[in-house]
């Protein structure tokens, strides 16, 4: 059995096969109308979602399957103190596969360690969002014809942006990709992400970066990730893409956004053919169809979530880690380079 917790859980051949299936499903969705007959997807969403939850449900229903679950923590037994692990154990009794979103970093890993069915990370705090990255990659293939050699600008919240973190890891599989990281100083990419960034540089000026980009990946400044409301207010309108700025971009460049947007893309941009973010959202349905089919078909080789070299004497200090909110949580640290990282949230320990 395989789970999908992080985009790096997939090898390059596995990723290529998944994207190829997504392309086929996008072109001929009706051909897969009965692939999930008799199967049940549980959507466990402890955090609000529109595109991710609905696209998972649409993907399963489009292939003849069924869906059960909840769309907010208040409608689950989490309000009674049930742990993430126990919720996953329960859902596995009633469904064949689970898609879970949670505001705590590392929650997906903790749930997967307790689940008897494949579990998909649909976003865990500011940590990772692998299915959004699959959506992004499928969109790049459909819009640009390939990914190798692209110059991609990542703009906005790069510190807490789980979509950006997952995408950077995935782009490491491709040749010649150049990254331009555009953010305020306070929202710069975490240092450890630079290890995965390969050819990349940083700037605070969007206008300076636009003429060189093949792809602009805009992100929202996320109110829910800030402990200090005043800091959010100070940073929330750091970047606004409008028609004037679009004029600085190449005619064949595209604009992506994981959505929802707030103020960072003006509505006047929507009518520009280079605005691909709603086409991107539609691609989310097809790649999630491919992912559900791949995980449930057993096409991926079984792999353990934790190796034999795990240490339990290094508690995680990340206050946003799921271990900080789980009484009696078993601390687990995995080797990384010359040090150790929390198995759940990947923070250094």
TORMIMI-380867 format. One line per field, with one value per residue (C-alpha): residue number from 1; residue in three letters; x, y, z. Coordinates in nm, 2 decimals, decimal comma. Layout:
N
resi <- NUM/... .
resn <- ALA/... .
c1 <- X/... .
c2 <- Y/... .
c3 <- Z/... .
***
This chain:
349
resi <- 1/2/3/4/5/6/7/8/9/10/11/12/13/14/15/16/17/18/19/20/21/22/23/24/25/26/27/28/29/30/31/32/33/34/35/36/37/38/39/40/41/42/43/44/45/46/47/48/49/50/51/52/53/54/55/56/57/58/59/60/61/62/63/64/65/66/67/68/69/70/71/72/73/74/75/76/77/78/79/80/81/82/83/84/85/86/87/88/89/90/91/92/93/94/95/96/97/98/99/100/101/102/103/104/105/106/107/108/109/110/111/112/113/114/115/116/117/118/119/120/121/122/123/124/125/126/127/128/129/130/131/132/133/134/135/136/137/138/139/140/141/142/143/144/145/146/147/148/149/150/151/152/153/154/155/156/157/158/159/160/161/162/163/164/165/166/167/168/169/170/171/172/173/174/175/176/177/178/179/180/181/182/183/184/185/186/187/188/189/190/191/192/193/194/195/196/197/198/199/200/201/202/203/204/205/206/207/208/209/210/211/212/213/214/215/216/217/218/219/220/221/222/223/224/225/226/227/228/229/230/231/232/233/234/235/236/237/238/239/240/241/242/243/244/245/246/247/248/249/250/251/252/253/254/255/256/257/258/259/260/261/262/263/264/265/266/267/268/269/270/271/272/273/274/275/276/277/278/279/280/281/282/283/284/285/286/287/288/289/290/291/292/293/294/295/296/297/298/299/300/301/302/303/304/305/306/307/308/309/310/311/312/313/314/315/316/317/318/319/320/321/322/323/324/325/326/327/328/329/330/331/332/333/334/335/336/337/338/339/340/341/342/343/344/345/346/347/348/349 .
resn <- UNK/UNK/UNK/UNK/UNK/UNK/UNK/UNK/UNK/UNK/UNK/UNK/UNK/UNK/UNK/UNK/UNK/UNK/UNK/UNK/UNK/UNK/UNK/UNK/UNK/UNK/UNK/UNK/UNK/UNK/UNK/UNK/UNK/UNK/UNK/UNK/UNK/UNK/UNK/UNK/UNK/UNK/UNK/UNK/UNK/UNK/UNK/UNK/UNK/UNK/UNK/UNK/UNK/UNK/UNK/UNK/UNK/UNK/UNK/UNK/UNK/UNK/UNK/UNK/UNK/UNK/UNK/UNK/UNK/UNK/UNK/UNK/UNK/UNK/UNK/UNK/UNK/UNK/UNK/UNK/UNK/UNK/UNK/UNK/UNK/UNK/UNK/UNK/UNK/UNK/UNK/UNK/UNK/UNK/UNK/UNK/UNK/UNK/UNK/UNK/UNK/UNK/UNK/UNK/UNK/UNK/UNK/UNK/UNK/UNK/UNK/UNK/UNK/UNK/UNK/UNK/UNK/UNK/UNK/UNK/UNK/UNK/UNK/UNK/UNK/UNK/UNK/UNK/UNK/UNK/UNK/UNK/UNK/UNK/UNK/UNK/UNK/UNK/UNK/UNK/UNK/UNK/UNK/UNK/UNK/UNK/UNK/UNK/UNK/UNK/UNK/UNK/UNK/UNK/UNK/UNK/UNK/UNK/UNK/UNK/UNK/UNK/UNK/UNK/UNK/UNK/UNK/UNK/UNK/UNK/UNK/UNK/UNK/UNK/UNK/UNK/UNK/UNK/UNK/UNK/UNK/UNK/UNK/UNK/UNK/UNK/UNK/UNK/UNK/UNK/UNK/UNK/UNK/UNK/UNK/UNK/UNK/UNK/UNK/UNK/UNK/UNK/UNK/UNK/UNK/UNK/UNK/UNK/UNK/UNK/UNK/UNK/UNK/UNK/UNK/UNK/UNK/UNK/UNK/UNK/UNK/UNK/UNK/UNK/UNK/UNK/UNK/UNK/UNK/UNK/UNK/UNK/UNK/UNK/UNK/UNK/UNK/UNK/UNK/UNK/UNK/UNK/UNK/UNK/UNK/UNK/UNK/UNK/UNK/UNK/UNK/UNK/UNK/UNK/UNK/UNK/UNK/UNK/UNK/UNK/UNK/UNK/UNK/UNK/UNK/UNK/UNK/UNK/UNK/UNK/UNK/UNK/UNK/UNK/UNK/UNK/UNK/UNK/UNK/UNK/UNK/UNK/UNK/UNK/UNK/UNK/UNK/UNK/UNK/UNK/UNK/UNK/UNK/UNK/UNK/UNK/UNK/UNK/UNK/UNK/UNK/UNK/UNK/UNK/UNK/UNK/UNK/UNK/UNK/UNK/UNK/UNK/UNK/UNK/UNK/UNK/UNK/UNK/UNK/UNK/UNK/UNK/UNK/UNK/UNK/UNK/UNK/UNK/UNK/UNK/UNK/UNK/UNK/UNK/UNK/UNK/UNK/UNK/UNK/UNK/UNK/UNK/UNK/UNK/UNK/UNK/UNK/UNK/UNK .
c1 <- 0,00/0,12/0,02/0,09/0,21/0,47/0,54/0,88/0,71/0,69/0,98/1,03/0,90/0,59/0,53/0,56/0,31/0,07/0,08/0,04/-0,27/-0,39/-0,34/-0,54/-0,82/-0,84/-0,87/-1,12/-1,28/-1,59/-1,36/-1,30/-1,66/-1,67/-1,31/-1,42/-1,75/-1,81/-1,52/-1,56/-1,35/-1,35/-1,28/-1,16/-1,13/-1,04/-0,98/-1,19/-1,15/-1,34/-1,12/-0,94/-1,24/-1,48/-1,22/-1,16/-1,53/-1,58/-1,29/-1,44/-1,80/-1,68/-1,54/-1,85/-1,74/-1,90/-1,79/-1,84/-1,67/-1,68/-1,59/-1,50/-1,35/-1,66/-1,86/-1,61/-1,52/-1,21/-1,44/-1,46/-1,08/-1,03/-0,68/-0,60/-0,47/-0,80/-1,00/-0,80/-0,84/-1,22/-1,24/-1,04/-1,32/-1,57/-1,38/-1,13/-0,91/-0,88/-0,81/-0,73/-0,66/-0,56/-0,42/-0,14/0,19/0,26/-0,10/-0,12/0,19/0,04/-0,29/-0,12/0,08/-0,26/-0,45/-0,52/-0,61/-0,42/-0,42/-0,36/-0,24/-0,48/-0,27/-0,12/-0,07/0,21/0,40/0,30/0,02/0,12/-0,20/-0,19/0,16/0,03/-0,24/0,03/0,25/-0,04/-0,13/0,23/0,23/-0,11/-0,03/0,34/0,39/0,67/0,85/1,22/1,39/1,11/1,17/0,91/0,84/0,69/0,53/0,37/0,38/0,68/0,74/0,41/0,30/0,26/0,18/0,51/0,71/0,57/0,61/0,97/1,05/0,87/1,05/1,38/1,29/1,32/1,61/1,71/1,42/1,50/1,31/1,26/1,14/0,94/0,84/0,88/1,17/0,93/0,78/1,10/1,14/1,26/1,63/1,59/1,38/1,68/1,84/1,56/1,55/1,85/1,89/1,70/1,74/1,53/1,39/1,13/1,02/0,76/0,79/1,16/1,10/0,81/0,98/1,20/0,92/0,76/0,53/0,42/0,28/0,09/0,00/-0,22/-0,09/-0,26/-0,43/-0,47/-0,09/-0,02/-0,01/0,00/-0,30/-0,10/0,17/-0,09/-0,24/0,11/0,19/-0,14/-0,13/0,25/0,18/-0,11/-0,11/-0,31/-0,33/-0,04/0,19/0,06/0,19/0,54/0,50/0,58/0,30/0,34/0,38/0,10/-0,02/-0,11/-0,26/-0,36/-0,66/-0,85/-0,73/-0,80/-0,64/-0,33/-0,48/-0,71/-1,03/-0,93/-0,66/-0,92/-1,00/-0,63/-0,57/-0,25/-0,45/-0,46/-0,56/-0,92/-0,80/-0,55/-0,83/-1,02/-0,70/-0,72/-1,02/-0,83/-0,51/-0,70/-0,89/-0,55/-0,42/-0,72/-0,70/-0,33/-0,34/-0,63/-0,51/-0,19/0,01/0,27/0,51/0,44/0,67/0,70/0,64/0,92/1,27/1,44/1,67/1,40/1,49/1,23/1,45/1,43/1,10/0,99/1,00/0,77/0,47/0,26/0,35/0,08/0,28/0,23/-0,14/-0,16/-0,13/0,12/0,23/0,52/0,81/0,98/1,29/1,44/1,79/1,84/2,18/2,40/2,11/1,77/1,42/1,08/0,92/0,58/0,65/1,02/1,14/1,50/1,52 .
c2 <- 0,00/0,35/0,69/1,04/1,27/1,47/1,51/1,36/1,03/0,98/0,88/1,05/0,75/0,73/1,10/1,07/0,78/0,97/1,28/1,08/0,92/1,27/1,39/1,09/1,15/1,52/1,43/1,13/1,16/0,95/0,65/0,62/0,66/0,33/0,29/0,35/0,16/0,03/0,24/0,50/0,81/0,97/1,34/1,45/1,83/1,99/2,32/2,51/2,42/2,48/2,36/2,07/1,91/1,96/1,84/1,52/1,46/1,54/1,31/1,01/1,07/1,11/0,75/0,60/0,60/0,74/1,00/1,05/1,27/1,62/1,97/2,13/2,02/2,12/1,85/1,57/1,41/1,64/1,87/1,59/1,55/1,26/1,25/1,27/0,92/0,78/0,98/0,82/0,47/0,52/0,65/0,35/0,13/0,29/0,39/0,26/0,57/0,90/1,26/1,47/1,84/1,98/2,31/2,14/2,06/1,69/1,58/1,39/1,18/1,11/1,00/0,78/0,60/0,49/0,42/0,08/0,24/0,48/0,84/1,15/1,47/1,74/2,01/2,01/2,36/2,55/2,23/2,05/2,02/1,75/1,72/2,10/2,04/1,76/2,00/2,26/2,01/1,89/2,25/2,33/2,03/2,12/2,49/2,50/2,15/2,07/2,17/2,14/2,48/2,70/3,02/3,03/3,32/3,24/3,54/3,62/3,41/3,19/3,13/2,97/2,87/2,49/2,50/2,67/2,43/2,13/2,27/2,36/2,00/1,86/2,10/1,95/1,65/1,86/1,99/2,36/2,50/2,85/2,99/3,35/3,40/3,72/3,81/4,06/3,99/3,87/3,61/3,48/3,11/2,91/2,85/2,47/2,51/2,66/2,32/2,20/2,52/2,44/2,75/3,02/3,38/3,62/3,97/4,19/4,36/4,19/4,43/4,36/3,99/3,98/4,03/3,71/3,47/3,19/3,13/3,35/3,16/3,40/3,31/3,46/3,62/3,38/3,54/3,21/3,15/3,47/3,48/3,86/4,03/4,35/4,18/4,03/4,38/4,52/4,25/4,15/4,38/4,35/4,24/4,31/4,18/4,41/4,48/4,73/4,47/4,20/4,43/4,36/3,98/3,78/3,71/3,34/3,35/3,23/3,32/3,04/3,07/2,78/3,00/3,14/3,49/3,79/4,11/3,98/3,94/4,21/4,08/4,27/4,01/3,73/3,82/3,79/3,46/3,42/3,40/3,02/2,98/2,87/2,62/2,51/2,45/2,24/2,03/1,95/1,72/1,51/1,47/1,37/1,11/0,98/0,97/0,79/0,53/0,49/0,44/0,21/0,00/-0,09/0,05/0,19/-0,04/-0,07/0,14/0,19/0,55/0,53/0,37/0,16/0,45/0,66/0,82/0,90/1,11/1,43/1,61/1,86/2,23/2,35/2,49/2,43/2,06/1,81/1,67/2,00/1,95/1,57/1,46/1,18/1,20/0,97/1,19/1,06/1,20/1,09/1,15/1,43/1,52/1,58/1,62/1,51/1,63/1,57/1,28/1,46/1,83/1,81/2,08/2,04/1,87 .
c3 <- 0,00/-0,07/0,07/-0,08/0,20/0,01/-0,36/-0,31/-0,21/-0,59/-0,80/-1,13/-1,33/-1,09/-1,14/-1,52/-1,53/-1,31/-1,52/-1,84/-1,69/-1,59/-1,95/-2,08/-1,84/-1,93/-2,30/-2,25/-1,91/-2,02/-2,08/-1,71/-1,59/-1,41/-1,28/-0,92/-0,91/-0,56/-0,41/-0,14/-0,08/0,27/0,27/0,61/0,59/0,93/0,74/0,49/0,12/-0,20/-0,50/-0,33/-0,16/-0,45/-0,70/-0,50/-0,47/-0,84/-0,93/-0,74/-0,86/-1,22/-1,20/-1,05/-0,69/-0,37/-0,12/0,26/0,51/0,66/0,55/0,89/1,22/1,41/1,25/1,35/1,68/1,69/1,89/2,15/2,17/1,92/1,78/1,41/1,42/1,57/1,31/1,04/1,19/1,20/0,84/0,72/0,85/0,62/0,31/0,06/0,05/0,24/0,14/0,45/0,50/0,84/0,97/1,17/0,99/0,98/1,05/0,72/0,82/1,17/1,01/0,75/1,02/1,16/0,84/0,69/0,35/0,13/0,26/0,05/0,20/0,08/0,27/0,61/0,75/0,59/0,52/0,20/-0,06/-0,31/-0,50/-0,58/-0,72/-0,93/-1,06/-1,13/-1,32/-1,53/-1,61/-1,72/-1,95/-2,10/-2,13/-2,21/-2,36/-2,12/-1,80/-1,87/-1,91/-1,79/-1,59/-1,31/-1,08/-0,74/-0,59/-0,25/0,06/0,02/0,39/0,47/0,12/0,12/-0,25/-0,33/-0,11/-0,28/-0,63/-0,57/-0,46/-0,77/-1,01/-0,89/-1,11/-1,42/-1,61/-1,65/-1,45/-1,31/-1,01/-0,93/-0,57/-0,53/-0,18/0,11/0,34/0,61/0,38/0,21/0,13/0,43/0,42/0,40/0,08/-0,09/-0,10/-0,33/-0,53/-0,76/-0,99/-0,81/-0,69/-0,48/-0,54/-0,37/-0,70/-0,91/-1,20/-1,22/-1,26/-1,50/-1,84/-1,80/-1,68/-1,87/-1,58/-1,29/-0,99/-0,77/-0,42/-0,15/0,16/0,40/0,70/0,87/0,89/1,09/1,47/1,46/1,28/1,25/1,05/0,81/0,76/0,68/0,42/0,27/-0,04/-0,10/-0,46/-0,69/-1,05/-1,28/-1,65/-1,64/-1,49/-1,74/-2,02/-1,89/-1,95/-2,26/-2,50/-2,44/-2,06/-1,83/-1,48/-1,23/-0,88/-0,65/-0,54/-0,37/-0,46/-0,25/-0,38/-0,54/-0,89/-1,02/-1,19/-1,51/-1,56/-1,59/-1,95/-2,06/-2,24/-2,03/-1,71/-1,67/-1,31/-1,37/-1,63/-1,36/-1,11/-1,37/-1,42/-1,05/-1,12/-1,38/-1,19/-0,87/-1,08/-1,19/-0,83/-0,69/-0,97/-0,93/-0,55/-0,55/-0,84/-0,66/-0,95/-0,70/-0,52/-0,15/0,07/0,45/0,58/0,83/0,80/1,06/1,17/1,33/1,67/1,94/2,17/1,97/2,03/1,76/1,87/1,59/1,77/1,46/1,43/1,49/1,78/1,97/1,97/2,03/2,40/2,43/2,07/1,98/1,87/1,56/1,39/1,06/0,94/0,69/0,56/0,86/1,10/1,19/1,10/1,26/1,06/1,07/0,98/0,86/1,10/1,21/1,56 .
***
